[in-house]
Amino acid sequence: MLSALAVMSYSGITLNSLSILGLIVSLGLLVDNAIVIMENVDRMRHLGLDRVTASKVGTNQVAVSVFAATLTTVAAFVPLTMIPGMMGSFIKSIPQAVIITILASLVISLMITPTLCSRFLPKQKKKSKYGDKLWVRVGSVILVVVLCGYAFRVDGEFGIIAIGASIIFGSAMFVKQFMFHNKSLEEAGVIKWYEKTLRSIITSKSKRFIMLGVGLSLLVAALATFPTGILKVEMMPDDDPTTVEITMEAPQGTSLETMENITAEAEQILFNMPEVESFSMTVGGNQKNTSSINAELIDEKLREKDGMAVLEEVREKS
């Protein structure tokens, strides 16, 4: 992160709300490369290699994959830096911050992380003296459930998403601690099944062509969602307004009293609408034949209609 901030400063990108948003978006991607490198180094040490050899072998095994995965992620954000006009200038700092952070993560994971592993990891992998204790494994499951429930709250409430995430990740941790405890990843049944299936596809020419055909078909089907209208495209999503502004204009020469009567009719309509919490009215102003009403709506969870539907109803009844 520090290296990314240094590059951003050198490139003239300031820290603002949008660039900070880009840094937040890239936080999850920031650690991915280092996690892959360290996990493979740890796997090599589990096989009996010393820390220096494990750092070299483990990094070399996954370096190309990490590099390719990083480039695909960067490629997804590059088009956002090329959006023309005011919108492009407005959001450009978001993809720039993401791209710089991810590339900095790639450099650090391939150069700094293996060096640190070879210097600071124990010379030989030792078995943890707490790993086999029941209270540690049970505590791990409980901790994951609690953290997932807290992280996936919606508006501070523990809803179905938080409960579902707690169940899924808690179950995964339970399986890891009680079913695959002290077992390497290669010993898992699903890994053996995956290896067998993948090997049969690679060694069979007909299966390779079938998989290629399936992949191309899925790609064509995904691209076809745009011209067929299945997937709608818009620059900015519709937002449910919490305030509604109603502006009225009568013909030139309309008296202020008549304008007050017209506005009072709209006011009476708002009085009878349960979605409206409060409103203020202004009659006249710069011109006698104009008036405006600013209406505050109740919380969207408590109303059946959205803001645009309320505005349309007032327009129809006025």
N, C-alpha and C positions, 0 to 999 in steps of 0.2 A: 504494500500500500504506500509506503514511504517513497519507494522508487517511482511509483505511478504519479504521486503528487509532484515529485521533482520534474518528471517529464512534462506534466501538465503546466507547471510553472514556466519551464523553458519554452513551451509551445505557445504561451500567451493565453492559456485557458485559466480563467479565474475561478475561485470557489464561490459558487452561487447556488441558488436553490435547484437549478437544473443539473449542474455538474455534480452536486452532492447526490441528487437522485440517481445519476448514472453510476456513482460509486456504490450506492446502496444496492442497485441492481446487480452489480458485478461482485458483490461480497460473496455470494454463494459460489460463483464461478472462480473466484480468486483462489480458493483453497483446493479446488478439484485436482489440479495438476500435481500439487505437492502431496496430496493424499494418495494419488495413484502411485507416485514414485516411492513414497515411504512404505506403502502397503506391500509393494513388490520387494523392496529391500528387506522388510520384515519377513516376507515369505522365504527369501533366500537364506536368511539367518535361521529360520525354522528348519531349513534343510541341512544346517550344520556349517554354513560358511561363516567366516569371521566378518567383522563389520566393514573392513576395507573392501574385501572381495565382494561381499554382498552389495555394497553401495555401487560398485562398478557394474557387476552383472545385472543387478536389479534395475538400474537406470537404463542400461543399454537395451534391455529386453522391451521396455515400454516407451522409450524415448520417441520413436517414430509415431507410435499411436497417440501419444500425448500431443505431439506437434500437429498431427493431422486433425485431431479433435479440436485443438485451439484454433486452427485456421478456419474450420467450418463455423465455429462460433463467431469469429471475427467477420467472416463473410456475410453473416446474417445482419450485422450492424452497419457494414460499410454503405449499403444503399441509403440508409437514413442520413448519412452525412452529405448526400448529394441532392436532397430535396431542395428545389429552388424556391425563391420568393421569401416572403416574410415568415411563413411557417417553418421553412428550412433553417433560416437564421435563428429562429426562436428555439428549436429543439436540437440544433446541431451539437451543442455541448454535451448532451446526454450520450449519444453513441460514441462521441470522441472519448469521453471519460471511460466508458465501458471497454472500448478497444485498447486504449493505453493500459488500463489496469490488467486486462487479460494477457496482453503481450508481456507486460512486466512479470506477471505470474509465471508465464512460460519460461522466461529467462531465469528467474529465481529457482524454479523447480528443477530445471535441467543442470544448473551450475552450482547454486548455493546449497540447495537441499542435500544432494549426495555428499557434498563436502562436509556439511555439518553431521550427517549420519556417520560418515567414516571417522569423524573425530570424537564425537560426544556419545554415541551409543555404547553400551557395554561391549566389551570385546567378544563375549559369547552370550547368546541369548539364554537368560535364566528364567526358570519357572517362578512365577509370582507366588509368594507365600500366602497371599490372600485369595487367589483365584479360585481355589477349591472350597472355600468356606461357603456354606449355604446362605448365610446372611448377606454376603456380598452379592451373590447371584440374585437372590430375592430383591435386595435393595436396588440392583441395576434395573430390574423389570419395573419396579414401582417408580423409580426416578424417571424412566422413559415415559411411562404413562402420565405422570404428573406434568412433566415438561411439555409433552405433546398437547395435553388438554389446555394448558396455559397458552401455548404458542398459537393454537388454532381457534382461539376465541373470536367471536364476531361481536363487535360493539361491547366488549367486556363481558359477554354472556357465553356460557358453556352450552353451545347448541349441538346439533347433529353432526356438524363437521368436526368439532373438537372431540366428541365422543368416538366418532368413527376413526379419526387419526390416532387417538389413544389406543383403541382396540387393535388397529393394524400394526402400529409400531411396537406396542407392548407385546403383541403376539410374536412378532419377529424377534424381539429381544429374548422372550421366553424360549423360543426354539433354539436360539443361539446359546443360551446359558444352560439349558437343561437337556437338549437333544444332541447338540453338536459341541458340547463342552470338551475342551482338550483334543478336538479333532481338527485336522487341517481342512482347508476348503476343498482340496482334491478328493477327500474321502466322502463328501456329501453325495447323496444319491442323485440329486438333480444335476450336479456338475458332471457326474459320470454319464447320465442320460444325455445331457447336452453335448458332451464330447463325442459320444457314440453317434448321435444323430448328425452332428456337423461333419464328422469324418466320413460318414456314408454319403453325404451330399457332395463333399469335395472330391471323393474318389470315383463318383459316378458322373459321366458326361451328360447323360439324359437328365439327371436330377439337377445338375448345374443349370442347364437350359430352362428347366421348369421354374427354378427359383428366380432366374433372370427375367423370365416372362411374367411371373407374378409381381416382381418388383416394378417392372415397367408399366404393367397394367394399373397397379396402385398409384404410380406417379401420374399417369394420364387421367385416372379417375379424380385424383386430388386437384389437378389443374383444371379439369372440366367443371369444377364447382363454381368457378368465377363466371364463365360465359353463360352457364345454364341458370344462374341466379340463385343457386342453392346457398351459396355463401355471399351475403350482402357485404358491400364495401362502402365505407364512408370515412371521411377524413377525421371527424370528431364524433364521438357517440352522443346520442341524445341524453340530456341530463334533466331529471325531474326538478323543476324549479320549486323553491320554497316561498318565493314571492311572486306575485302577479301584478303587473302594472297595466292599468286600463286607461287609455287615452281617448277622449271624445272630442269631436269637432263638429260644430253646427255651421250652417251657412253664414256668410258675412252679414253683419247687421243684427244678429240675434242678441237680444238683451241679456244682461247678467241674470235677471230673475228667471227668464226662460231657461237659461243654461243651468241654473240651480235646480229647476224642476226636472230637467232631463237627467242630471247627475243623481238626483234623489231616487229616480226609478232604478238606476243601476245599483245604488246603495241598498235599496230594498231587496233586490235580488241577492246581493251578498249577505244580507241579514239572514236570509232563509237557507243559505248553503252551509251545511255542517262542516264542510272542509275548510271554511274561512275562520281563522282565529281572531283577527283584528284587521282594521283598515283605516286609512286616512284619506281625506278628500280635499282636493284643491280646485276651486272654481275661478275662472278668469285668469289672472296672471298677466302675461304680456298682451293677450288678446281676450276680449270678453266672450268670444264664441268658442273657447276651449276649456276643458276641464280634465282632471286626471284623478285616478284612484289607485293607491298602493295598498294591496291586500296581502297580509301575512297568512300563510296556510299552516294548519296544524301539522304535526309530525307525519311523515309519509307512511309510517307503520299504522297510524290510526285512521287514515282516510282511504276510501275505496277508489277515488279518482286521482289521477296525477294532475300536476299543475296546468298542463296544456288542455286537458279535458275541462278543468274548471274555467279557464279562459274562454274556451269555445262555447261553453254553456251560457256564460254571461253575454257573449256576443249574440247568440241566438235569441235570448230572452229580451235583450235590450231593444 
